């Protein structure tokens, strides 16, 4: 619980300077997400996940997404289960779809995933998913519920889903 509270405070602290900027539109969206990370592996259990993202829209509705995040799932069957820490950095593309009140988007990318614990190692992985930008009362902020899938090579969880919600700056 303490980790969750700390992460929420860090997200608010990281987003504050961007939210305080002038109303002039910017092609960059910064923010943080928290949620549930669920590996699809025998005996594994869901865990807390957190992520910071920077989306840079260089081509109108198509942009680049840079992300750094972590999760700490329990992997394996009892009595041989173990808690692991998964830390990653990734880069890819993000595509905003139709301009509407909810601004749906899709994203995909490739990253480096480091798993510590009994199955420690650094592996290559893919991520893809989508979400919505929901306006909130803050001047330049959007709430972003998102579902992401992760396919990771190596001894860690090969396929995982993450359901997150985040607070981001409005890119345009």
PyMOL commands that set and color helices and strands:
alter all, ss='L'
color gray80, all
select helices_A, chain A and resi 2-19
alter helices_A, ss='H'
color red, helices_A
select strands_A, chain A and resi 28-39+47-59+62-71+74-75+82-83+85-96+104-116+121-132+134-135+141-152+159-169
alter strands_A, ss='S'
color yellow, strands_A
deselect
rebuild
show_as cartoon
